Amino acid sequence: MSPGRAVSADDSGPEVYRGHFPPIFDLRGLADAALPVIAGLLFWAVAVRDETAEATDAAALILTVLALLAAAQGVVGGVRLVGRFRVAAKARHMRLSLDEERLVVEGLGGPDGRVAIDRGDILAIRERGHWGGRGGRRRYSEVYVITSPEAGRTHLTLPPVFAESPGQLAEALMRWRGPVQGPADYAPPDPSRLASRVYDDAARGKTPDGGVVIRHGRGWLGRGPYVTALLGLALILRWLRFDPETAALIGPEAVLSIAFGAIMVPIGWVVLSMREVRPRKGLALVITPAEVLIRTRHGVLRATFRNLEAPRIDERPAWSALFGLYTDRTLVIARKGQPPIRYEEAFLGAPAEVAAALMEAMKRGAGTV
C-alpha cells in the first residue's frame, strides 16, 4: 500500500494508515549527514596549512574554529539523524486507525505499544510550520494531535510515516475529526483566584480544574554563545602546535587565561539566563478556562481570554554555534489594547502549535467540560 492511502476491511470499518519508511534525508537530513564530512575536510585543511605555514598563522586558527563549529553541529545533527533512524526502524510496525470513537496508534509508545485517544478529546490537528511555507513535498515533520485536559496529555506527536506529506496526514485527520466548536453562547469566565496562587499550585502538581500546564523547555540552552568556547579550544589546539621556542615565549599562562575567559562566556550566559528561568518553577504556561499565566522575575503575568486575540507564531532565520542556521520561532499572544506577549518556542516544553491551539480551544470553550 502506498503511504497516505487509508484502507479498511469494509465500508463501516476503521480507516487504517500503515507506517512506511520516513523521509530521513530531506534538506535538514542531508545537511546533518554532510556536517561530519565538512568537519573532516576542514581538519584536513588545517593539517595541510600546518605543513606550509607557521603555527601562528591566522588562517590556520580560523580554519580550526570552523572545523570545531562543523564538528559541534555534526554531533547535534547526528543525534537528530539517530532519532530519525529509530523511527524508521519501527515504522513498518506502526499503524494509525481511525474509527467512529477514537484514534489509535500502534507501535508508537505506551505500556503496550498502543496509544488511544477518544475522538471527543481531540481539540485540534496541527502541522508544524506556516501553511504557505510547508508545501506538499515529503519532509521529516510531525503532525500534532492536540487533546483536552481530560485526556491526560497536551498532545500526541505523529511521526511522518503515515502519509506522503505531513499536510496530507493533517488534512485526513481534520476530515475525520470534523469541526471542533464550543457552546454557541460561550464566554470565557472571569478569573476567580489570585494569579500567583493558581500558578504556584500548578507548579506543585495541582492543575486548575479544566486547565492544562505546559512545562518549561530546555531548547534555549542550545542557543548560547558557545562559539567563544570553541575559539578558546582552538587557541589551545594552536598553541600545542607551536614550536618549543614560540610556545615558551607566549607562555601557557597567557593562552590558558584567554581560553578560560572564552569558555566562561557561555557559562556566564547560562547563569544569567537562569535568573529568568528559575522563577518559572519548571512551567512555561498555565492555561485555565479563564486565562493564561506566565511567571517572570517580576511576578505572574495574567492574560485573560476575554482580552486575548488569536495567538500566532512568528518565524525568522537565526544562527547558533550548535544548531547552525535554523528557524527561530516565537509564540505571540496578542492582547487587546496592550502589548503582545512574546514567548520563544525554545522555552516551551511543547511545540508552539500545541500551545496556540490549546489557547484557541480554551477561549471558545472547546476545552472545557
C-alpha positions as CSV (number, residue, x, y, z in Angstrom):
1,M,0.0,0.0,0.0
2,S,1.3,3.4,-0.9
3,P,1.8,5.8,2.0
4,G,-1.1,8.1,2.8
5,R,-3.8,5.8,1.5
6,A,-6.3,4.6,4.0
7,V,-7.7,1.1,3.9
8,S,-10.5,-0.7,5.8
9,A,-11.8,-4.1,6.0
10,D,-15.3,-2.9,4.9
11,D,-17.2,0.3,4.4
12,S,-18.0,0.5,8.1
13,G,-14.6,-0.4,9.3
14,P,-11.9,2.0,10.6
15,E,-9.6,3.9,8.3
16,V,-6.1,2.4,8.7
17,Y,-2.8,4.1,7.8
18,R,0.2,1.8,7.9
19,G,3.6,3.1,8.6
20,H,6.2,3.4,5.9
21,F,9.9,4.5,5.7
22,P,10.1,8.2,6.6
23,P,11.9,10.9,4.5
24,I,15.1,10.8,6.6
25,F,17.2,12.7,4.1
26,D,15.2,15.8,3.4
27,L,17.1,19.1,3.3
28,R,17.7,19.1,7.0
29,G,18.7,15.4,7.0
30,L,21.1,15.9,4.1
31,A,22.7,18.9,5.9
32,D,23.1,16.8,9.1
33,A,24.7,14.0,7.2
34,A,27.1,16.4,5.4
35,L,28.3,18.1,8.5
36,P,30.8,15.4,9.7
37,V,32.2,15.3,6.1
38,I,32.6,19.1,6.2
39,A,34.3,18.9,9.6
40,G,36.7,16.3,8.3
41,L,37.6,18.3,5.3
42,L,38.2,21.4,7.4
43,F,40.5,19.5,9.8
44,W,42.3,18.1,6.8
45,A,42.7,21.7,5.5
46,V,44.2,22.7,8.9
47,A,46.7,19.9,8.6
48,V,47.7,21.0,5.1
49,R,48.0,24.6,6.2
50,D,50.3,23.5,9.1
51,E,52.6,21.9,6.5
52,T,53.0,25.1,4.6
53,A,52.7,27.9,7.1
54,E,53.8,28.9,10.6
55,A,51.9,27.5,13.6
56,T,50.9,31.1,14.4
57,D,49.2,31.5,11.0
58,A,45.9,33.3,11.4
59,A,44.3,31.3,8.6
60,A,45.0,28.1,10.4
61,L,43.3,29.4,13.5
62,I,40.2,30.4,11.5
63,L,40.1,27.0,9.9
64,T,40.4,25.3,13.3
65,V,37.5,27.3,14.6
66,L,35.4,26.5,11.6
67,A,36.3,22.8,11.9
68,L,35.3,22.8,15.5
69,L,32.0,24.5,14.6
70,A,31.2,21.9,12.0
71,A,32.1,19.1,14.4
72,A,29.8,20.5,17.1
73,Q,27.0,21.0,14.7
74,G,27.7,17.5,13.3
75,V,27.2,16.0,16.8
76,V,23.8,17.7,17.2
77,G,22.9,16.7,13.7
78,G,24.0,13.2,14.3
79,V,21.7,13.0,17.3
80,R,18.8,14.1,15.1
81,L,19.6,11.5,12.5
82,V,19.8,8.8,15.1
83,G,16.3,9.8,16.2
84,R,15.0,9.6,12.7
85,F,16.6,6.2,12.1
86,R,15.0,4.9,15.3
87,V,11.6,6.0,14.0
88,A,12.4,4.4,10.6
89,A,13.3,1.1,12.3
90,K,9.8,1.0,13.9
91,A,7.9,2.5,11.0
92,R,6.8,-0.8,9.5
93,H,5.3,-1.9,12.8
94,M,3.3,1.4,13.2
95,R,-0.4,1.7,12.4
96,L,-2.8,4.5,12.7
97,S,-6.5,3.6,12.9
98,L,-9.5,6.0,12.9
99,D,-12.9,4.7,13.8
100,E,-16.1,6.4,14.9
101,E,-15.0,6.6,18.5
102,R,-11.2,7.0,18.7
103,L,-7.8,7.4,17.2
104,V,-5.5,4.5,17.9
105,V,-1.8,4.4,17.1
106,E,0.1,1.1,17.4
107,G,3.9,0.8,17.6
108,L,4.4,4.4,18.8
109,G,4.6,4.1,22.6
110,G,2.7,3.4,25.7
111,P,2.9,0.5,28.1
112,D,1.7,-2.0,25.4
113,G,2.9,0.0,22.4
114,R,-0.6,1.3,21.8
115,V,-2.0,4.9,22.3
116,A,-5.7,5.5,22.1
117,I,-7.4,9.0,22.2
118,D,-11.2,9.4,22.2
119,R,-12.5,11.4,19.3
120,G,-14.2,13.9,21.6
121,D,-11.0,14.6,23.4
122,I,-9.3,15.9,20.3
123,L,-9.3,19.7,20.1
124,A,-7.2,20.3,17.0
125,I,-4.8,18.9,14.5
126,R,-1.8,20.9,13.6
127,E,1.1,20.5,11.2
128,R,4.3,22.2,12.1
129,G,5.1,25.5,10.3
130,H,3.2,28.1,8.3
131,W,0.8,26.9,5.6
132,G,2.5,28.9,2.8
133,G,5.9,27.6,3.6
134,R,5.3,23.9,4.1
135,G,4.4,22.7,0.6
136,G,3.3,19.3,-0.3
137,R,6.7,17.6,-0.6
138,R,7.8,14.8,1.6
139,R,9.8,16.1,4.6
140,Y,10.5,15.0,8.1
141,S,7.9,16.9,10.0
142,E,5.5,15.8,12.7
143,V,1.7,16.3,13.0
144,Y,0.3,17.2,16.4
145,V,-3.0,15.9,17.8
146,I,-3.9,18.4,20.5
147,T,-6.1,17.0,23.2
148,S,-8.4,18.3,26.0
149,P,-7.2,18.3,29.6
150,E,-9.3,15.2,30.3
151,A,-7.1,13.2,28.0
152,G,-4.2,13.3,30.4
153,R,-1.8,14.8,27.9
154,T,-1.4,18.1,26.0
155,H,-0.8,16.4,22.6
156,L,0.2,13.3,20.7
157,T,3.1,13.7,18.2
158,L,2.7,11.6,15.0
159,P,5.9,10.9,13.1
160,P,6.0,11.4,9.3
161,V,5.4,7.7,8.5
162,F,1.6,7.6,7.7
163,A,1.3,9.8,4.6
164,E,3.3,11.2,1.7
165,S,3.5,14.5,3.5
166,P,2.6,15.9,6.9
167,G,-0.1,18.1,5.2
168,Q,-1.9,15.1,3.8
169,L,-2.0,13.4,7.1
170,A,-3.2,16.6,8.9
171,E,-5.9,17.0,6.3
172,A,-7.1,13.4,6.7
173,L,-7.2,13.7,10.4
174,M,-9.1,17.0,10.3
175,R,-11.7,15.5,7.9
176,W,-12.1,12.5,10.3
177,R,-12.4,14.7,13.4
178,G,-14.7,17.3,11.9
179,P,-15.2,20.8,13.3
180,V,-14.5,21.4,16.9
181,Q,-16.8,24.1,18.4
182,G,-17.5,25.3,21.8
183,P,-21.0,26.3,23.0
184,A,-22.6,28.9,20.8
185,D,-23.2,31.3,23.7
186,Y,-19.9,30.5,25.5
187,A,-18.0,33.4,27.1
188,P,-14.7,32.8,29.0
189,P,-15.2,33.1,32.8
190,D,-13.6,35.8,34.9
191,P,-10.5,34.7,36.9
192,S,-11.6,33.8,40.4
193,R,-8.4,33.3,42.3
194,L,-5.1,35.1,42.8
195,A,-2.9,34.5,39.8
196,S,0.3,33.7,41.8
197,R,-1.7,31.1,43.9
198,V,-3.0,29.4,40.8
199,Y,0.5,29.3,39.3
200,D,2.1,28.0,42.5
201,D,-0.5,25.3,42.8
202,A,0.2,24.2,39.2
203,A,3.9,24.1,39.9
204,R,3.2,21.8,42.8
205,G,1.3,19.5,40.5
206,K,-2.2,20.7,41.2
207,T,-3.5,21.7,37.8
208,P,-6.5,24.0,37.9
209,D,-9.9,22.5,37.0
210,G,-10.3,22.3,33.3
211,G,-6.8,23.7,32.8
212,V,-3.6,22.5,31.3
213,V,0.1,23.1,32.1
214,I,2.9,23.3,29.5
215,R,6.2,22.5,31.1
216,H,9.3,24.6,30.6
217,G,11.6,23.5,27.8
218,R,15.4,23.3,27.5
219,G,15.9,24.1,23.9
220,W,17.2,27.6,24.9
221,L,20.4,26.0,26.2
222,G,21.5,25.2,22.6
223,R,21.4,28.8,21.5
224,G,24.1,30.2,23.8
225,P,27.3,31.9,22.7
226,Y,29.3,28.7,22.5
227,V,31.4,30.0,19.6
228,T,33.6,31.7,22.2
229,A,34.2,28.4,23.9
230,L,35.2,26.8,20.6
231,L,37.5,29.8,20.0
232,G,39.2,29.1,23.3
233,L,39.6,25.4,22.5
234,A,41.0,26.4,19.1
235,L,43.6,28.7,20.8
236,I,44.7,25.8,23.0
237,L,45.0,23.4,20.0
238,R,47.0,26.0,18.0
239,W,49.3,26.6,21.0
240,L,50.0,22.9,21.2
241,R,51.2,23.2,17.6
242,F,53.8,25.9,18.4
243,D,57.5,25.0,18.4
244,P,59.0,25.0,21.9
245,E,60.6,28.4,21.5
246,T,57.4,30.1,20.4
247,A,55.4,28.3,23.0
248,A,57.8,29.3,25.8
249,L,57.8,32.9,24.5
250,I,54.0,33.2,24.7
251,G,53.7,31.1,27.8
252,P,50.9,28.6,28.8
253,E,49.5,31.1,31.3
254,A,48.5,33.7,28.7
255,V,47.0,31.1,26.4
256,L,45.1,29.3,29.2
257,S,43.8,32.7,30.6
258,I,42.4,33.7,27.2
259,A,40.9,30.3,26.6
260,F,39.4,30.2,30.1
261,G,37.9,33.6,29.6
262,A,36.4,32.5,26.3
263,I,35.0,29.3,27.8
264,M,33.5,31.3,30.7
265,V,31.3,33.4,28.4
266,P,28.7,30.7,27.7
267,I,28.8,29.6,31.4
268,G,28.1,33.2,32.4
269,W,25.3,33.4,29.8
270,V,23.6,30.3,31.3
271,V,23.9,31.7,34.9
272,L,22.3,35.0,33.8
273,S,19.6,33.2,31.8
274,M,18.7,31.1,34.9
275,R,17.7,34.3,36.6
276,E,14.8,34.5,34.2
277,V,14.1,30.7,34.1
278,R,14.3,29.8,37.8
279,P,11.2,31.8,38.9
280,R,9.1,29.9,36.5
281,K,9.4,26.8,38.6
282,G,9.6,24.4,35.7
283,L,6.5,25.7,34.0
284,A,6.2,27.7,30.8
285,L,2.4,28.4,30.6
286,V,-0.5,27.7,32.8
287,I,-3.7,27.7,30.7
288,T,-7.0,27.8,32.6
289,P,-10.6,28.2,31.1
290,A,-10.3,31.9,32.1
291,E,-6.7,33.0,31.4
292,V,-3.1,32.3,30.5
293,L,-0.5,32.7,33.3
294,I,3.2,33.3,32.7
295,R,5.7,33.9,35.5
296,T,8.5,36.4,35.2
297,R,11.1,37.7,37.7
298,H,8.7,40.5,38.5
299,G,5.7,38.3,39.2
300,V,2.9,36.4,37.4
301,L,1.7,37.9,34.2
302,R,-2.1,37.3,33.7
303,A,-3.7,37.4,30.2
304,T,-7.4,36.8,30.3
305,F,-9.2,35.2,27.4
306,R,-11.7,38.0,27.3
307,N,-8.8,40.3,26.4
308,L,-6.9,37.9,24.1
309,E,-6.8,37.8,20.3
310,A,-5.9,34.8,18.2
311,P,-2.3,33.7,19.0
312,R,0.2,33.4,16.1
313,I,3.7,32.0,15.5
314,D,6.4,34.3,14.1
315,E,9.4,32.7,12.4
316,R,12.7,34.2,11.5
317,P,16.1,32.8,10.4
318,A,18.7,32.5,13.1
319,W,22.1,31.0,13.7
320,S,23.8,29.4,16.7
321,A,27.1,27.5,17.2
322,L,25.3,24.2,17.9
323,F,22.3,24.4,15.6
324,G,23.9,26.3,12.7
325,L,21.3,28.1,10.5
326,Y,17.8,27.3,11.9
327,T,14.4,28.9,12.2
328,D,13.7,30.8,15.4
329,R,10.0,30.5,16.4
330,T,8.1,32.7,18.8
331,L,4.6,32.3,20.1
332,V,2.9,35.7,20.0
333,I,-0.1,36.2,22.4
334,A,-1.9,39.3,21.2
335,R,-3.9,41.3,23.7
336,K,-6.5,44.0,23.1
337,G,-5.2,47.4,24.0
338,Q,-1.9,46.0,25.4
339,P,1.5,45.0,24.0
340,P,1.6,41.4,22.9
341,I,3.3,38.7,24.9
342,R,6.2,37.0,23.0
343,Y,7.3,33.6,24.2
344,E,10.1,31.9,22.3
345,E,9.4,28.2,21.5
346,A,12.9,27.3,22.8
347,F,11.5,27.9,26.3
348,L,8.4,25.8,25.7
349,G,8.2,22.1,26.6
350,A,5.7,21.6,23.8
351,P,5.6,22.8,20.1
352,A,4.3,26.4,19.7
353,E,1.4,25.0,17.6
354,V,0.2,23.0,20.6
355,A,0.2,26.0,22.9
356,A,-1.5,28.2,20.4
357,A,-4.2,25.5,19.7
358,L,-4.9,25.0,23.4
359,M,-5.4,28.7,23.9
360,E,-7.8,28.9,20.9
361,A,-9.8,25.9,22.2
362,M,-10.0,27.3,25.8
363,K,-11.1,30.7,24.5
364,R,-14.1,29.3,22.6
365,G,-14.9,26.8,25.3
366,A,-13.9,23.7,23.3
367,G,-11.5,22.6,26.1
368,T,-14.0,22.9,28.9
369,V,-16.1,20.1,30.4
